[in-house]
């Protein structure tokens, strides 16, 4: 049995700082860009994030990549 992981989906997440809410706490909002290619490099994803930052209405506090992987049995033909 050969168990492997296979990337099912990836997304780029930009965390924006919306400023203070009515209680004086910093409010954040995540913007997810889905359908990132499974073979996209971290450098490529970062380049896209930097380009997108320039058109957003709020400052970006963080950039992350979310990856959803499937665990598959590579010996099963199907």
N, CA, C and O atoms as a Tripos MOL2 file, in Angstrom:
@<TRIPOS>MOLECULE
protein
  312   311    78     0     0
PROTEIN
NO_CHARGES

@<TRIPOS>ATOM
      1 N           0.8520   -1.1690    0.0000 N.3       1 UNK1
      2 CA          0.0000    0.0000    0.0000 C.3       1 UNK1
      3 C           0.9010    1.2370    0.0000 C.2       1 UNK1
      4 O           1.7950    1.3620    0.8370 O.2       1 UNK1
      5 N           0.6610    2.1450   -0.9410 N.am      2 UNK2
      6 CA          1.4260    3.3860   -1.0300 C.3       2 UNK2
      7 C           0.4930    4.5610   -0.7440 C.2       2 UNK2
      8 O          -0.3070    4.9590   -1.5910 O.2       2 UNK2
      9 N           0.6120    5.0960    0.4470 N.am      3 UNK3
     10 CA         -0.2280    6.2200    0.8460 C.3       3 UNK3
     11 C           0.5180    7.5110    0.5330 C.2       3 UNK3
     12 O           1.6760    7.6850    0.9140 O.2       3 UNK3
     13 N          -0.1600    8.4070   -0.1640 N.am      4 UNK4
     14 CA          0.4340    9.6860   -0.5450 C.3       4 UNK4
     15 C          -0.5700   10.8050   -0.3090 C.2       4 UNK4
     16 O          -1.7700   10.5690   -0.1680 O.2       4 UNK4
     17 N          -0.0610   12.0100   -0.2680 N.am      5 UNK5
     18 CA         -0.9510   13.1670   -0.2080 C.3       5 UNK5
     19 C          -0.9820   13.8310   -1.5770 C.2       5 UNK5
     20 O           0.0240   13.9070   -2.2830 O.2       5 UNK5
     21 N          -2.1570   14.3020   -1.9200 N.am      6 UNK6
     22 CA         -2.3710   14.9620   -3.2030 C.3       6 UNK6
     23 C          -3.0570   16.2910   -2.9110 C.2       6 UNK6
     24 O          -4.0750   16.3310   -2.2200 O.2       6 UNK6
     25 N          -2.5000   17.3770   -3.4380 N.am      7 UNK7
     26 CA         -3.1110   18.6860   -3.2200 C.3       7 UNK7
     27 C          -4.4450   18.7380   -3.9510 C.2       7 UNK7
     28 O          -4.5090   18.5330   -5.1630 O.2       7 UNK7
     29 N          -5.5100   19.0150   -3.2030 N.am      8 UNK8
     30 CA         -6.8540   19.0940   -3.7750 C.3       8 UNK8
     31 C          -7.2160   20.5340   -4.1360 C.2       8 UNK8
     32 O          -7.9040   20.7760   -5.1280 O.2       8 UNK8
     33 N          -6.7510   21.4890   -3.3270 N.am      9 UNK9
     34 CA         -7.0680   22.8970   -3.5770 C.3       9 UNK9
     35 C          -6.0910   23.7790   -2.8100 C.2       9 UNK9
     36 O          -5.5980   23.4130   -1.7430 O.2       9 UNK9
     37 N          -5.8280   24.9420   -3.3790 N.am     10 UNK10
     38 CA         -4.9950   25.9390   -2.7020 C.3      10 UNK10
     39 C          -5.6450   27.3020   -2.8480 C.2      10 UNK10
     40 O          -6.3380   27.5670   -3.8310 O.2      10 UNK10
     41 N          -5.4200   28.1640   -1.8690 N.am     11 UNK11
     42 CA         -5.8980   29.5370   -1.9680 C.3      11 UNK11
     43 C          -4.8880   30.4740   -1.3240 C.2      11 UNK11
     44 O          -4.1460   30.0960   -0.4170 O.2      11 UNK11
     45 N          -4.8810   31.6910   -1.8120 N.am     12 UNK12
     46 CA         -4.0580   32.7610   -1.2680 C.3      12 UNK12
     47 C          -4.9680   33.6010   -0.3840 C.2      12 UNK12
     48 O          -6.0530   33.9970   -0.8110 O.2      12 UNK12
     49 N          -4.5400   33.8750    0.8370 N.am     13 UNK13
     50 CA         -5.3630   34.6440    1.7720 C.3      13 UNK13
     51 C          -4.6090   35.9060    2.1740 C.2      13 UNK13
     52 O          -3.4820   35.8430    2.6640 O.2      13 UNK13
     53 N          -5.2480   37.0520    1.9590 N.am     14 UNK14
     54 CA         -4.6980   38.3430    2.3580 C.3      14 UNK14
     55 C          -5.5180   38.8470    3.5400 C.2      14 UNK14
     56 O          -6.7420   38.9440    3.4470 O.2      14 UNK14
     57 N          -4.8580   39.1680    4.6470 N.am     15 UNK15
     58 CA         -5.5400   39.6780    5.8320 C.3      15 UNK15
     59 C          -5.4120   41.1930    5.8540 C.2      15 UNK15
     60 O          -4.3140   41.7380    5.9730 O.2      15 UNK15
     61 N          -6.5610   41.8690    5.7370 N.am     16 UNK16
     62 CA         -6.5810   43.3280    5.6870 C.3      16 UNK16
     63 C          -6.9280   43.9160    7.0520 C.2      16 UNK16
     64 O          -7.7470   43.3690    7.7900 O.2      16 UNK16
     65 N          -6.2920   45.0340    7.3710 N.am     17 UNK17
     66 CA         -6.5600   45.7840    8.5890 C.3      17 UNK17
     67 C          -7.6020   46.8410    8.2470 C.2      17 UNK17
     68 O          -7.3240   47.7720    7.4920 O.2      17 UNK17
     69 N          -8.8110   46.6950    8.8070 N.am     18 UNK18
     70 CA         -9.9060   47.6160    8.5180 C.3      18 UNK18
     71 C          -9.9190   48.8240    9.4460 C.2      18 UNK18
     72 O         -10.7550   49.7140    9.2910 O.2      18 UNK18
     73 N          -9.0090   48.8630   10.4010 N.am     19 UNK19
     74 CA         -8.9900   49.9440   11.3770 C.3      19 UNK19
     75 C          -9.7630   49.5550   12.6260 C.2      19 UNK19
     76 O         -10.0990   48.3880   12.8300 O.2      19 UNK19
     77 N         -10.0350   50.5410   13.4490 N.am     20 UNK20
     78 CA        -10.7200   50.2750   14.7160 C.3      20 UNK20
     79 C         -12.2260   50.1700   14.5240 C.2      20 UNK20
     80 O         -12.8260   50.9010   13.7360 O.2      20 UNK20
     81 N         -12.8230   49.2290   15.2740 N.am     21 UNK21
     82 CA        -14.2790   49.1240   15.2730 C.3      21 UNK21
     83 C         -14.8440   50.0910   16.3130 C.2      21 UNK21
     84 O         -14.1000   50.8830   16.8910 O.2      21 UNK21
     85 N         -16.1470   50.0310   16.5520 N.am     22 UNK22
     86 CA        -16.7850   50.9710   17.4860 C.3      22 UNK22
     87 C         -16.3260   50.7850   18.9300 C.2      22 UNK22
     88 O         -16.5170   51.6740   19.7600 O.2      22 UNK22
     89 N         -15.7150   49.6210   19.2370 N.am     23 UNK23
     90 CA        -15.2110   49.3550   20.5850 C.3      23 UNK23
     91 C         -13.7200   49.6470   20.7180 C.2      23 UNK23
     92 O         -13.1290   49.3960   21.7680 O.2      23 UNK23
     93 N         -13.1160   50.1720   19.6700 N.am     24 UNK24
     94 CA        -11.7020   50.5120   19.7200 C.3      24 UNK24
     95 C         -10.7610   49.3550   19.4270 C.2      24 UNK24
     96 O          -9.5470   49.4900   19.5850 O.2      24 UNK24
     97 N         -11.3020   48.2250   19.0050 N.am     25 UNK25
     98 CA        -10.4620   47.0690   18.6740 C.3      25 UNK25
     99 C         -10.1930   47.0540   17.1720 C.2      25 UNK25
    100 O         -11.0370   47.4500   16.3690 O.2      25 UNK25
    101 N          -9.0040   46.5890   16.8140 N.am     26 UNK26
    102 CA         -8.6410   46.4970   15.4070 C.3      26 UNK26
    103 C          -9.4840   45.4040   14.7380 C.2      26 UNK26
    104 O          -9.5680   44.2820   15.2370 O.2      26 UNK26
    105 N         -10.0940   45.7410   13.6230 N.am     27 UNK27
    106 CA        -10.9030   44.7860   12.8600 C.3      27 UNK27
    107 C         -10.1050   44.3070   11.6490 C.2      27 UNK27
    108 O          -9.4370   45.0930   10.9780 O.2      27 UNK27
    109 N         -10.1870   43.0080   11.3850 N.am     28 UNK28
    110 CA         -9.4950   42.4100   10.2470 C.3      28 UNK28
    111 C         -10.5060   41.7250    9.3420 C.2      28 UNK28
    112 O         -11.5750   41.3050    9.7860 O.2      28 UNK28
    113 N         -10.1510   41.6200    8.0670 N.am     29 UNK29
    114 CA        -10.9800   40.8900    7.1070 C.3      29 UNK29
    115 C         -10.0500   40.1080    6.1960 C.2      29 UNK29
    116 O          -9.0330   40.6270    5.7350 O.2      29 UNK29
    117 N         -10.4080   38.8490    5.9400 N.am     30 UNK30
    118 CA         -9.6260   38.0100    5.0380 C.3      30 UNK30
    119 C         -10.2300   38.0370    3.6450 C.2      30 UNK30
    120 O         -11.4450   37.9430    3.4700 O.2      30 UNK30
    121 N          -9.3560   38.1680    2.6620 N.am     31 UNK31
    122 CA         -9.7360   38.0660    1.2610 C.3      31 UNK31
    123 C          -9.0730   36.8180    0.7100 C.2      31 UNK31
    124 O          -7.8470   36.7130    0.7130 O.2      31 UNK31
    125 N          -9.8770   35.8650    0.2360 N.am     32 UNK32
    126 CA         -9.3430   34.6040   -0.2940 C.3      32 UNK32
    127 C          -9.3990   34.6100   -1.8110 C.2      32 UNK32
    128 O         -10.4340   34.8940   -2.4120 O.2      32 UNK32
    129 N          -8.2740   34.2930   -2.4100 N.am     33 UNK33
    130 CA         -8.1960   34.1190   -3.8580 C.3      33 UNK33
    131 C          -8.0350   32.6310   -4.0980 C.2      33 UNK33
    132 O          -6.9970   32.0510   -3.7800 O.2      33 UNK33
    133 N          -9.0490   32.0240   -4.6530 N.am     34 UNK34
    134 CA         -9.0830   30.5640   -4.7880 C.3      34 UNK34
    135 C          -8.5210   30.1140   -6.1260 C.2      34 UNK34
    136 O          -8.1620   30.9310   -6.9740 O.2      34 UNK34
    137 N          -8.4520   28.8250   -6.2980 N.am     35 UNK35
    138 CA         -7.9890   28.1560   -7.5120 C.3      35 UNK35
    139 C          -6.5280   28.4650   -7.8280 C.2      35 UNK35
    140 O          -6.1600   28.6230   -8.9920 O.2      35 UNK35
    141 N          -5.6970   28.5490   -6.7860 N.am     36 UNK36
    142 CA         -4.2570   28.6690   -6.9870 C.3      36 UNK36
    143 C          -3.7620   27.3220   -7.5050 C.2      36 UNK36
    144 O          -4.0950   26.2800   -6.9410 O.2      36 UNK36
    145 N          -2.9820   27.3390   -8.5580 N.am     37 UNK37
    146 CA         -2.5030   26.0860   -9.1540 C.3      37 UNK37
    147 C          -1.6960   25.2800   -8.1430 C.2      37 UNK37
    148 O          -0.9090   25.8480   -7.3860 O.2      37 UNK37
    149 N          -1.8820   23.9660   -8.1210 N.am     38 UNK38
    150 CA         -1.1530   23.1210   -7.1610 C.3      38 UNK38
    151 C           0.3640   23.2150   -7.2970 C.2      38 UNK38
    152 O           1.0840   23.0130   -6.3190 O.2      38 UNK38
    153 N           0.8540   23.5180   -8.4890 N.am     39 UNK39
    154 CA          2.3020   23.6010   -8.6910 C.3      39 UNK39
    155 C           2.8410   25.0230   -8.5610 C.2      39 UNK39
    156 O           4.0050   25.2690   -8.8760 O.2      39 UNK39
    157 N           2.0140   25.9610   -8.1020 N.am     40 UNK40
    158 CA          2.4690   27.3410   -7.9220 C.3      40 UNK40
    159 C           3.5300   27.4040   -6.8260 C.2      40 UNK40
    160 O           3.3740   26.8050   -5.7620 O.2      40 UNK40
    161 N           4.6050   28.1340   -7.0960 N.am     41 UNK41
    162 CA          5.6720   28.2740   -6.1050 C.3      41 UNK41
    163 C           5.2910   29.3320   -5.0740 C.2      41 UNK41
    164 O           4.4340   30.1790   -5.3260 O.2      41 UNK41
    165 N           5.9290   29.2720   -3.9230 N.am     42 UNK42
    166 CA          5.6970   30.2940   -2.9020 C.3      42 UNK42
    167 C           6.0950   31.6710   -3.4290 C.2      42 UNK42
    168 O           5.4340   32.6660   -3.1310 O.2      42 UNK42
    169 N           7.1710   31.7310   -4.2100 N.am     43 UNK43
    170 CA          7.6160   32.9990   -4.7860 C.3      43 UNK43
    171 C           6.5620   33.5630   -5.7410 C.2      43 UNK43
    172 O           6.2950   34.7650   -5.7400 O.2      43 UNK43
    173 N           5.9710   32.6940   -6.5490 N.am     44 UNK44
    174 CA          4.9250   33.1260   -7.4690 C.3      44 UNK44
    175 C           3.6910   33.6190   -6.7380 C.2      44 UNK44
    176 O           3.0950   34.6260   -7.1190 O.2      44 UNK44
    177 N           3.3120   32.9140   -5.6950 N.am     45 UNK45
    178 CA          2.1540   33.3170   -4.8930 C.3      45 UNK45
    179 C           2.4230   34.6560   -4.2180 C.2      45 UNK45
    180 O           1.5390   35.5100   -4.1500 O.2      45 UNK45
    181 N           3.6390   34.8400   -3.7220 N.am     46 UNK46
    182 CA          4.0120   36.1090   -3.0850 C.3      46 UNK46
    183 C           3.9660   37.2570   -4.0930 C.2      46 UNK46
    184 O           3.5230   38.3560   -3.7610 O.2      46 UNK46
    185 N           4.4180   37.0100   -5.3140 N.am     47 UNK47
    186 CA          4.3820   38.0340   -6.3610 C.3      47 UNK47
    187 C           2.9450   38.4660   -6.6390 C.2      47 UNK47
    188 O           2.6730   39.6580   -6.7880 O.2      47 UNK47
    189 N           2.0370   37.5160   -6.7090 N.am     48 UNK48
    190 CA          0.6190   37.8360   -6.9170 C.3      48 UNK48
    191 C           0.0860   38.6350   -5.7340 C.2      48 UNK48
    192 O          -0.6340   39.6170   -5.9200 O.2      48 UNK48
    193 N           0.4330   38.2220   -4.5280 N.am     49 UNK49
    194 CA         -0.0280   38.9300   -3.3250 C.3      49 UNK49
    195 C           0.4280   40.3840   -3.3420 C.2      49 UNK49
    196 O          -0.3520   41.2820   -3.0270 O.2      49 UNK49
    197 N           1.6820   40.6210   -3.7060 N.am     50 UNK50
    198 CA          2.2090   41.9900   -3.7580 C.3      50 UNK50
    199 C           1.4570   42.8230   -4.7930 C.2      50 UNK50
    200 O           1.1890   44.0020   -4.5620 O.2      50 UNK50
    201 N           1.1180   42.2220   -5.9260 N.am     51 UNK51
    202 CA          0.3800   42.9450   -6.9630 C.3      51 UNK51
    203 C          -1.0380   43.2800   -6.5010 C.2      51 UNK51
    204 O          -1.5270   44.3840   -6.7390 O.2      51 UNK51
    205 N          -1.6910   42.3290   -5.8450 N.am     52 UNK52
    206 CA         -3.0660   42.5370   -5.3860 C.3      52 UNK52
    207 C          -3.1170   43.5740   -4.2690 C.2      52 UNK52
    208 O          -4.0750   44.3420   -4.1830 O.2      52 UNK52
    209 N          -2.0980   43.6070   -3.4160 N.am     53 UNK53
    210 CA         -2.0540   44.5800   -2.3160 C.3      53 UNK53
    211 C          -2.2590   46.0040   -2.8190 C.2      53 UNK53
    212 O          -2.9020   46.8220   -2.1610 O.2      53 UNK53
    213 N          -1.7060   46.2870   -3.9900 N.am     54 UNK54
    214 CA         -1.7570   47.6400   -4.5300 C.3      54 UNK54
    215 C          -3.1390   48.1240   -4.9120 C.2      54 UNK54
    216 O          -3.3430   49.3290   -5.0540 O.2      54 UNK54
    217 N          -4.0920   47.2280   -5.0820 N.am     55 UNK55
    218 CA         -5.4360   47.6520   -5.4960 C.3      55 UNK55
    219 C          -6.4780   47.4980   -4.3900 C.2      55 UNK55
    220 O          -7.6560   47.7900   -4.5990 O.2      55 UNK55
    221 N          -6.0460   47.0420   -3.2160 N.am     56 UNK56
    222 CA         -6.9920   46.8490   -2.1130 C.3      56 UNK56
    223 C          -7.2250   48.1590   -1.3670 C.2      56 UNK56
    224 O          -6.3240   48.9930   -1.2750 O.2      56 UNK56
    225 N          -8.4330   48.3420   -0.8340 N.am     57 UNK57
    226 CA         -8.7560   49.5970   -0.1550 C.3      57 UNK57
    227 C          -8.1880   49.7120    1.2650 C.2      57 UNK57
    228 O          -8.2280   50.7910    1.8560 O.2      57 UNK57
    229 N          -7.6620   48.6200    1.8150 N.am     58 UNK58
    230 CA         -7.1270   48.6150    3.1760 C.3      58 UNK58
    231 C          -5.7210   48.0320    3.1760 C.2      58 UNK58
    232 O          -5.3730   47.2520    2.2890 O.2      58 UNK58
    233 N          -4.9040   48.4060    4.1710 N.am     59 UNK59
    234 CA         -3.5570   47.8260    4.2500 C.3      59 UNK59
    235 C          -3.6070   46.3300    4.5680 C.2      59 UNK59
    236 O          -4.4680   45.8670    5.3170 O.2      59 UNK59
    237 N          -2.6770   45.5950    3.9890 N.am     60 UNK60
    238 CA         -2.5970   44.1490    4.2000 C.3      60 UNK60
    239 C          -1.6210   43.8710    5.3340 C.2      60 UNK60
    240 O          -0.4680   44.3010    5.2980 O.2      60 UNK60
    241 N          -2.1000   43.1410    6.3490 N.am     61 UNK61
    242 CA         -1.2900   42.8070    7.5210 C.3      61 UNK61
    243 C          -0.6130   41.4500    7.3980 C.2      61 UNK61
    244 O           0.3920   41.1950    8.0610 O.2      61 UNK61
    245 N          -1.1570   40.5790    6.5530 N.am     62 UNK62
    246 CA         -0.5820   39.2460    6.4430 C.3      62 UNK62
    247 C          -0.9660   38.5610    5.1470 C.2      62 UNK62
    248 O          -2.0160   38.8280    4.5620 O.2      62 UNK62
    249 N          -0.0880   37.6710    4.7170 N.am     63 UNK63
    250 CA         -0.3120   36.8750    3.5130 C.3      63 UNK63
    251 C          -0.1070   35.4170    3.8950 C.2      63 UNK63
    252 O           0.8890   35.0730    4.5310 O.2      63 UNK63
    253 N          -1.0480   34.5570    3.5090 N.am     64 UNK64
    254 CA         -0.8910   33.1320    3.8000 C.3      64 UNK64
    255 C          -1.4060   32.3010    2.6340 C.2      64 UNK64
    256 O          -2.1480   32.7790    1.7750 O.2      64 UNK64
    257 N          -0.9870   31.0460    2.6360 N.am     65 UNK65
    258 CA         -1.4230   30.0930    1.6230 C.3      65 UNK65
    259 C          -2.1180   28.9570    2.3520 C.2      65 UNK65
    260 O          -1.5440   28.3520    3.2570 O.2      65 UNK65
    261 N          -3.3440   28.6680    1.9640 N.am     66 UNK66
    262 CA         -4.0740   27.5350    2.5260 C.3      66 UNK66
    263 C          -4.0550   26.3980    1.5170 C.2      66 UNK66
    264 O          -4.3520   26.5900    0.3380 O.2      66 UNK66
    265 N          -3.7010   25.2140    1.9980 N.am     67 UNK67
    266 CA         -3.6380   24.0420    1.1350 C.3      67 UNK67
    267 C          -4.5170   22.9450    1.7140 C.2      67 UNK67
    268 O          -4.4020   22.5960    2.8890 O.2      67 UNK67
    269 N          -5.3920   22.4080    0.8810 N.am     68 UNK68
    270 CA         -6.2290   21.2710    1.2540 C.3      68 UNK68
    271 C          -5.6770   20.0610    0.5220 C.2      68 UNK68
    272 O          -5.6040   20.0480   -0.7070 O.2      68 UNK68
    273 N          -5.2900   19.0480    1.2810 N.am     69 UNK69
    274 CA         -4.7090   17.8430    0.6870 C.3      69 UNK69
    275 C          -5.6010   16.6410    0.9330 C.2      69 UNK69
    276 O          -6.2690   16.5400    1.9620 O.2      69 UNK69
    277 N          -5.5980   15.7370   -0.0280 N.am     70 UNK70
    278 CA         -6.2830   14.4540    0.1120 C.3      70 UNK70
    279 C          -5.2300   13.3940    0.3990 C.2      70 UNK70
    280 O          -4.1250   13.4410   -0.1400 O.2      70 UNK70
    281 N          -5.5790   12.4460    1.2440 N.am     71 UNK71
    282 CA         -4.6990   11.3080    1.5020 C.3      71 UNK71
    283 C          -5.2430   10.1570    0.6720 C.2      71 UNK71
    284 O          -6.3830    9.7290    0.8510 O.2      71 UNK71
    285 N          -4.4110    9.6600   -0.2410 N.am     72 UNK72
    286 CA         -4.8780    8.6440   -1.1850 C.3      72 UNK72
    287 C          -3.9930    7.4100   -1.1450 C.2      72 UNK72
    288 O          -2.8050    7.4800   -0.8300 O.2      72 UNK72
    289 N          -4.6040    6.2820   -1.4730 N.am     73 UNK73
    290 CA         -3.8820    5.0210   -1.6190 C.3      73 UNK73
    291 C          -3.4940    4.9120   -3.0880 C.2      73 UNK73
    292 O          -4.3470    4.6900   -3.9470 O.2      73 UNK73
    293 N          -2.2210    5.0670   -3.3670 N.am     74 UNK74
    294 CA         -1.7160    5.1070   -4.7350 C.3      74 UNK74
    295 C          -1.7950    3.7540   -5.4400 C.2      74 UNK74
    296 O          -1.6280    3.6850   -6.6570 O.2      74 UNK74
    297 N          -2.0470    2.6890   -4.6970 N.am     75 UNK75
    298 CA         -2.0870    1.3590   -5.3150 C.3      75 UNK75
    299 C          -3.4640    1.0040   -5.8550 C.2      75 UNK75
    300 O          -3.6050    0.0420   -6.6100 O.2      75 UNK75
    301 N          -4.4790    1.7710   -5.4750 N.am     76 UNK76
    302 CA         -5.8390    1.4950   -5.9440 C.3      76 UNK76
    303 C          -6.0070    2.1140   -7.3260 C.2      76 UNK76
    304 O          -5.7910    3.3120   -7.5140 O.2      76 UNK76
    305 N          -6.3860    1.3000   -8.2690 N.am     77 UNK77
    306 CA         -6.6260    1.7810   -9.6290 C.3      77 UNK77
    307 C          -8.1080    2.0860   -9.7480 C.2      77 UNK77
    308 O          -8.9460    1.2500   -9.4090 O.2      77 UNK77
    309 N          -8.4280    3.2540  -10.2170 N.am     78 UNK78
    310 CA         -9.8390    3.5120  -10.2620 C.3      78 UNK78
    311 C         -10.1950    4.6510  -11.0360 C.2      78 UNK78
    312 O         -11.3770    4.9750  -11.1510 O.2      78 UNK78
@<TRIPOS>BOND
     1     1     2 1
     2     2     3 1
     3     3     4 2
     4     3     5 am
     5     5     6 1
     6     6     7 1
     7     7     8 2
     8     7     9 am
     9     9    10 1
    10    10    11 1
    11    11    12 2
    12    11    13 am
    13    13    14 1
    14    14    15 1
    15    15    16 2
    16    15    17 am
    17    17    18 1
    18    18    19 1
    19    19    20 2
    20    19    21 am
    21    21    22 1
    22    22    23 1
    23    23    24 2
    24    23    25 am
    25    25    26 1
    26    26    27 1
    27    27    28 2
    28    27    29 am
    29    29    30 1
    30    30    31 1
    31    31    32 2
    32    31    33 am
    33    33    34 1
    34    34    35 1
    35    35    36 2
    36    35    37 am
    37    37    38 1
    38    38    39 1
    39    39    40 2
    40    39    41 am
    41    41    42 1
    42    42    43 1
    43    43    44 2
    44    43    45 am
    45    45    46 1
    46    46    47 1
    47    47    48 2
    48    47    49 am
    49    49    50 1
    50    50    51 1
    51    51    52 2
    52    51    53 am
    53    53    54 1
    54    54    55 1
    55    55    56 2
    56    55    57 am
    57    57    58 1
    58    58    59 1
    59    59    60 2
    60    59    61 am
    61    61    62 1
    62    62    63 1
    63    63    64 2
    64    63    65 am
    65    65    66 1
    66    66    67 1
    67    67    68 2
    68    67    69 am
    69    69    70 1
    70    70    71 1
    71    71    72 2
    72    71    73 am
    73    73    74 1
    74    74    75 1
    75    75    76 2
    76    75    77 am
    77    77    78 1
    78    78    79 1
    79    79    80 2
    80    79    81 am
    81    81    82 1
    82    82    83 1
    83    83    84 2
    84    83    85 am
    85    85    86 1
    86    86    87 1
    87    87    88 2
    88    87    89 am
    89    89    90 1
    90    90    91 1
    91    91    92 2
    92    91    93 am
    93    93    94 1
    94    94    95 1
    95    95    96 2
    96    95    97 am
    97    97    98 1
    98    98    99 1
    99    99   100 2
   100    99   101 am
   101   101   102 1
   102   102   103 1
   103   103   104 2
   104   103   105 am
   105   105   106 1
   106   106   107 1
   107   107   108 2
   108   107   109 am
   109   109   110 1
   110   110   111 1
   111   111   112 2
   112   111   113 am
   113   113   114 1
   114   114   115 1
   115   115   116 2
   116   115   117 am
   117   117   118 1
   118   118   119 1
   119   119   120 2
   120   119   121 am
   121   121   122 1
   122   122   123 1
   123   123   124 2
   124   123   125 am
   125   125   126 1
   126   126   127 1
   127   127   128 2
   128   127   129 am
   129   129   130 1
   130   130   131 1
   131   131   132 2
   132   131   133 am
   133   133   134 1
   134   134   135 1
   135   135   136 2
   136   135   137 am
   137   137   138 1
   138   138   139 1
   139   139   140 2
   140   139   141 am
   141   141   142 1
   142   142   143 1
   143   143   144 2
   144   143   145 am
   145   145   146 1
   146   146   147 1
   147   147   148 2
   148   147   149 am
   149   149   150 1
   150   150   151 1
   151   151   152 2
   152   151   153 am
   153   153   154 1
   154   154   155 1
   155   155   156 2
   156   155   157 am
   157   157   158 1
   158   158   159 1
   159   159   160 2
   160   159   161 am
   161   161   162 1
   162   162   163 1
   163   163   164 2
   164   163   165 am
   165   165   166 1
   166   166   167 1
   167   167   168 2
   168   167   169 am
   169   169   170 1
   170   170   171 1
   171   171   172 2
   172   171   173 am
   173   173   174 1
   174   174   175 1
   175   175   176 2
   176   175   177 am
   177   177   178 1
   178   178   179 1
   179   179   180 2
   180   179   181 am
   181   181   182 1
   182   182   183 1
   183   183   184 2
   184   183   185 am
   185   185   186 1
   186   186   187 1
   187   187   188 2
   188   187   189 am
   189   189   190 1
   190   190   191 1
   191   191   192 2
   192   191   193 am
   193   193   194 1
   194   194   195 1
   195   195   196 2
   196   195   197 am
   197   197   198 1
   198   198   199 1
   199   199   200 2
   200   199   201 am
   201   201   202 1
   202   202   203 1
   203   203   204 2
   204   203   205 am
   205   205   206 1
   206   206   207 1
   207   207   208 2
   208   207   209 am
   209   209   210 1
   210   210   211 1
   211   211   212 2
   212   211   213 am
   213   213   214 1
   214   214   215 1
   215   215   216 2
   216   215   217 am
   217   217   218 1
   218   218   219 1
   219   219   220 2
   220   219   221 am
   221   221   222 1
   222   222   223 1
   223   223   224 2
   224   223   225 am
   225   225   226 1
   226   226   227 1
   227   227   228 2
   228   227   229 am
   229   229   230 1
   230   230   231 1
   231   231   232 2
   232   231   233 am
   233   233   234 1
   234   234   235 1
   235   235   236 2
   236   235   237 am
   237   237   238 1
   238   238   239 1
   239   239   240 2
   240   239   241 am
   241   241   242 1
   242   242   243 1
   243   243   244 2
   244   243   245 am
   245   245   246 1
   246   246   247 1
   247   247   248 2
   248   247   249 am
   249   249   250 1
   250   250   251 1
   251   251   252 2
   252   251   253 am
   253   253   254 1
   254   254   255 1
   255   255   256 2
   256   255   257 am
   257   257   258 1
   258   258   259 1
   259   259   260 2
   260   259   261 am
   261   261   262 1
   262   262   263 1
   263   263   264 2
   264   263   265 am
   265   265   266 1
   266   266   267 1
   267   267   268 2
   268   267   269 am
   269   269   270 1
   270   270   271 1
   271   271   272 2
   272   271   273 am
   273   273   274 1
   274   274   275 1
   275   275   276 2
   276   275   277 am
   277   277   278 1
   278   278   279 1
   279   279   280 2
   280   279   281 am
   281   281   282 1
   282   282   283 1
   283   283   284 2
   284   283   285 am
   285   285   286 1
   286   286   287 1
   287   287   288 2
   288   287   289 am
   289   289   290 1
   290   290   291 1
   291   291   292 2
   292   291   293 am
   293   293   294 1
   294   294   295 1
   295   295   296 2
   296   295   297 am
   297   297   298 1
   298   298   299 1
   299   299   300 2
   300   299   301 am
   301   301   302 1
   302   302   303 1
   303   303   304 2
   304   303   305 am
   305   305   306 1
   306   306   307 1
   307   307   308 2
   308   307   309 am
   309   309   310 1
   310   310   311 1
   311   311   312 2
@<TRIPOS>SUBSTRUCTURE
     1 UNK1         2 RESIDUE 1 A UNK
     2 UNK2         6 RESIDUE 1 A UNK
     3 UNK3        10 RESIDUE 1 A UNK
     4 UNK4        14 RESIDUE 1 A UNK
     5 UNK5        18 RESIDUE 1 A UNK
     6 UNK6        22 RESIDUE 1 A UNK
     7 UNK7        26 RESIDUE 1 A UNK
     8 UNK8        30 RESIDUE 1 A UNK
     9 UNK9        34 RESIDUE 1 A UNK
    10 UNK10       38 RESIDUE 1 A UNK
    11 UNK11       42 RESIDUE 1 A UNK
    12 UNK12       46 RESIDUE 1 A UNK
    13 UNK13       50 RESIDUE 1 A UNK
    14 UNK14       54 RESIDUE 1 A UNK
    15 UNK15       58 RESIDUE 1 A UNK
    16 UNK16       62 RESIDUE 1 A UNK
    17 UNK17       66 RESIDUE 1 A UNK
    18 UNK18       70 RESIDUE 1 A UNK
    19 UNK19       74 RESIDUE 1 A UNK
    20 UNK20       78 RESIDUE 1 A UNK
    21 UNK21       82 RESIDUE 1 A UNK
    22 UNK22       86 RESIDUE 1 A UNK
    23 UNK23       90 RESIDUE 1 A UNK
    24 UNK24       94 RESIDUE 1 A UNK
    25 UNK25       98 RESIDUE 1 A UNK
    26 UNK26      102 RESIDUE 1 A UNK
    27 UNK27      106 RESIDUE 1 A UNK
    28 UNK28      110 RESIDUE 1 A UNK
    29 UNK29      114 RESIDUE 1 A UNK
    30 UNK30      118 RESIDUE 1 A UNK
    31 UNK31      122 RESIDUE 1 A UNK
    32 UNK32      126 RESIDUE 1 A UNK
    33 UNK33      130 RESIDUE 1 A UNK
    34 UNK34      134 RESIDUE 1 A UNK
    35 UNK35      138 RESIDUE 1 A UNK
    36 UNK36      142 RESIDUE 1 A UNK
    37 UNK37      146 RESIDUE 1 A UNK
    38 UNK38      150 RESIDUE 1 A UNK
    39 UNK39      154 RESIDUE 1 A UNK
    40 UNK40      158 RESIDUE 1 A UNK
    41 UNK41      162 RESIDUE 1 A UNK
    42 UNK42      166 RESIDUE 1 A UNK
    43 UNK43      170 RESIDUE 1 A UNK
    44 UNK44      174 RESIDUE 1 A UNK
    45 UNK45      178 RESIDUE 1 A UNK
    46 UNK46      182 RESIDUE 1 A UNK
    47 UNK47      186 RESIDUE 1 A UNK
    48 UNK48      190 RESIDUE 1 A UNK
    49 UNK49      194 RESIDUE 1 A UNK
    50 UNK50      198 RESIDUE 1 A UNK
    51 UNK51      202 RESIDUE 1 A UNK
    52 UNK52      206 RESIDUE 1 A UNK
    53 UNK53      210 RESIDUE 1 A UNK
    54 UNK54      214 RESIDUE 1 A UNK
    55 UNK55      218 RESIDUE 1 A UNK
    56 UNK56      222 RESIDUE 1 A UNK
    57 UNK57      226 RESIDUE 1 A UNK
    58 UNK58      230 RESIDUE 1 A UNK
    59 UNK59      234 RESIDUE 1 A UNK
    60 UNK60      238 RESIDUE 1 A UNK
    61 UNK61      242 RESIDUE 1 A UNK
    62 UNK62      246 RESIDUE 1 A UNK
    63 UNK63      250 RESIDUE 1 A UNK
    64 UNK64      254 RESIDUE 1 A UNK
    65 UNK65      258 RESIDUE 1 A UNK
    66 UNK66      262 RESIDUE 1 A UNK
    67 UNK67      266 RESIDUE 1 A UNK
    68 UNK68      270 RESIDUE 1 A UNK
    69 UNK69      274 RESIDUE 1 A UNK
    70 UNK70      278 RESIDUE 1 A UNK
    71 UNK71      282 RESIDUE 1 A UNK
    72 UNK72      286 RESIDUE 1 A UNK
    73 UNK73      290 RESIDUE 1 A UNK
    74 UNK74      294 RESIDUE 1 A UNK
    75 UNK75      298 RESIDUE 1 A UNK
    76 UNK76      302 RESIDUE 1 A UNK
    77 UNK77      306 RESIDUE 1 A UNK
    78 UNK78      310 RESIDUE 1 A UNK
